[in-house]
Amino acid sequence: MVKKSSHKNLNSAALVKLKEAAAENEKMICAMLETSEEGLSGNTVKDRLKIYGKNEIATQRASSWLKQFAHSFFNPFNYILAASP
């Protein structure tokens, strides 16, 4: 059994579809995904790549330590603490 905490990033519709797919056989899953056991054709791959983009995880570069350090001085809570007696 899968723990609920692992599903916090899935919306309810996706979770329902995932549960339905787990209960189906291979041929039904291939039909749901519009593919076959041999995989996708080259044209289908190109079309889906245009629609959905590459299957990559988006990453964002972290701020430099100097920028993070400077940002900590401009935090409004610092001014509140400095103004308190």
Secondary structure, 3 states (H helix, E strand, C coil): CCCHHHHCCCCHHHHHHHHHHHHCCHHHHHHHCCCCCCCCCHHHHHHHHHHHCCCCCCCCCCCCHHHHHHHHHCCHHHHHHHHCC
